[in-house]
Amino acid sequence: MESHELSQDDRNFRSAFESFTVAPSQFNHEAHVRLAYIYLVESDVESAVQRMRVALLNFIEHNAIPRSKFHETITRAWVLAVRHFMNKSSSTSFHDFIAKSQVLLDSKIMLTHYSASVLFSPDARASFVEPDLDPIPRQQTK
């Protein structure tokens, strides 16, 4: 398994996000990927998914964003995608990681795994739905 680290800047970003000092306008796709990377450095996939869910729902609630904005399948699928790319090489920070994994900056990449009708369905928003086009690669567990 490849080794991954967090920079102080990564830790500061996580703290800022979790304490609601990141504005919704600043929390773009790259910031979502960064938070997934941070949680995956600190924990296993299932814990990272749980932490992402809680952090995003808290952020949504704090900023009076409609709860319907949260999407369970997209959240889990992106954590799985980040983990997949983390398995390919080591990194010393998110910036080091993303420099080696630029494809993750394409927010539409999930549409290579999911048809739009499946990904944007009410079922996929409410609970995780497996891809209908191409499976998301997963690390084999021992």
C-alpha positions as CSV (number, residue, x, y, z in Angstrom):
1,M,0.0,0.0,0.0
2,E,1.2,3.5,-0.9
3,S,2.0,6.0,1.8
4,H,0.2,9.4,2.0
5,E,0.7,12.4,4.2
6,L,-1.0,15.6,5.0
7,S,0.7,19.0,4.9
8,Q,-0.1,21.6,7.5
9,D,-2.1,23.4,4.8
10,D,-4.2,20.2,4.4
11,R,-4.8,20.1,8.2
12,N,-5.7,23.8,8.2
13,F,-8.1,23.3,5.3
14,R,-9.9,20.4,7.2
15,S,-10.1,22.5,10.3
16,A,-11.5,25.5,8.4
17,F,-14.1,23.4,6.6
18,E,-15.2,21.6,9.8
19,S,-15.4,24.9,11.7
20,F,-17.5,26.5,8.9
21,T,-14.9,29.2,7.9
22,V,-14.9,27.9,4.3
23,A,-17.6,29.8,2.4
24,P,-19.9,27.7,0.2
25,S,-18.5,29.6,-2.9
26,Q,-15.0,28.4,-2.0
27,F,-16.1,24.7,-1.6
28,N,-15.7,23.7,-5.2
29,H,-15.1,20.3,-6.8
30,E,-11.4,20.4,-6.0
31,A,-12.1,21.2,-2.4
32,H,-14.5,18.2,-2.2
33,V,-11.7,15.9,-3.6
34,R,-9.2,17.4,-1.1
35,L,-11.5,16.7,1.8
36,A,-11.9,13.1,0.6
37,Y,-8.1,12.8,0.3
38,I,-7.6,14.1,3.9
39,Y,-10.2,11.8,5.4
40,L,-8.6,8.8,3.5
41,V,-5.1,9.6,4.8
42,E,-6.6,9.6,8.3
43,S,-8.9,6.6,8.0
44,D,-10.1,3.6,6.0
45,V,-12.6,4.0,3.2
46,E,-15.8,3.3,5.3
47,S,-14.7,5.8,8.0
48,A,-13.8,8.3,5.3
49,V,-17.2,8.0,3.7
50,Q,-18.9,8.5,7.1
51,R,-16.7,11.5,7.9
52,M,-17.5,13.0,4.4
53,R,-21.2,12.5,4.9
54,V,-21.2,14.1,8.4
55,A,-19.0,16.9,7.3
56,L,-21.0,17.7,4.2
57,L,-24.3,17.5,6.0
58,N,-23.1,19.8,8.8
59,F,-21.8,22.2,6.2
60,I,-25.1,22.1,4.3
61,E,-27.1,22.7,7.5
62,H,-24.8,25.5,8.8
63,N,-24.9,27.4,5.5
64,A,-28.7,26.9,5.1
65,I,-28.3,25.0,1.9
66,P,-31.2,22.7,1.1
67,R,-30.5,19.1,2.4
68,S,-31.5,17.9,-1.1
69,K,-28.1,19.2,-2.3
70,F,-26.4,16.2,-0.6
71,H,-26.0,13.2,-2.9
72,E,-25.1,9.8,-1.3
73,T,-23.9,8.0,-4.4
74,I,-21.7,10.9,-5.6
75,T,-20.2,11.2,-2.1
76,R,-19.2,7.6,-1.8
77,A,-18.2,7.2,-5.5
78,W,-15.7,10.1,-5.2
79,V,-14.2,8.7,-2.0
80,L,-13.8,5.4,-3.8
81,A,-12.2,7.2,-6.8
82,V,-9.8,9.1,-4.7
83,R,-8.8,5.9,-2.9
84,H,-8.2,4.2,-6.2
85,F,-5.8,6.9,-7.3
86,M,-4.1,7.0,-3.9
87,N,-3.3,3.3,-4.5
88,K,-1.2,4.2,-7.5
89,S,1.5,6.3,-5.9
90,S,2.6,7.9,-2.6
91,S,2.1,11.6,-1.8
92,T,3.3,14.1,0.8
93,S,0.2,16.3,0.6
94,F,-3.0,16.8,-1.3
95,H,-1.2,19.1,-3.8
96,D,1.4,16.4,-4.5
97,F,-1.3,13.8,-4.9
98,I,-3.5,15.9,-7.2
99,A,-0.5,16.8,-9.4
100,K,-0.2,13.0,-10.1
101,S,-4.0,12.5,-10.4
102,Q,-5.3,15.4,-12.5
103,V,-8.1,13.3,-13.9
104,L,-9.8,13.7,-10.5
105,L,-10.3,17.4,-11.2
106,D,-12.8,16.6,-13.9
107,S,-16.1,16.7,-12.0
108,K,-17.9,14.9,-14.9
109,I,-15.7,11.8,-14.6
110,M,-18.4,9.9,-12.8
111,L,-20.5,10.0,-16.0
112,T,-18.0,7.5,-17.4
113,H,-19.1,5.1,-14.7
114,Y,-22.8,6.1,-14.4
115,S,-25.5,7.0,-16.9
116,A,-27.0,10.4,-16.1
117,S,-30.4,8.8,-15.5
118,V,-28.9,6.5,-12.8
119,L,-26.5,9.0,-11.2
120,F,-29.1,11.7,-10.9
121,S,-32.0,9.5,-9.9
122,P,-33.7,9.9,-6.5
123,D,-32.5,6.5,-5.5
124,A,-28.8,7.4,-6.1
125,R,-29.3,10.7,-4.2
126,A,-30.8,8.8,-1.2
127,S,-28.5,5.8,-1.0
128,F,-25.4,4.4,-2.8
129,V,-26.1,2.9,-6.2
130,E,-23.5,0.9,-8.0
131,P,-22.3,2.2,-11.4
132,D,-24.3,1.0,-14.4
133,L,-21.6,1.6,-17.1
134,D,-18.2,0.9,-15.6
135,P,-17.4,-0.3,-12.1
136,I,-15.4,2.0,-9.8
137,P,-12.1,0.1,-9.1
138,R,-11.8,-0.9,-5.5
139,Q,-8.8,-2.0,-3.5
140,Q,-9.0,-5.7,-2.7
141,T,-9.2,-6.2,1.1
142,K,-7.3,-9.1,2.7
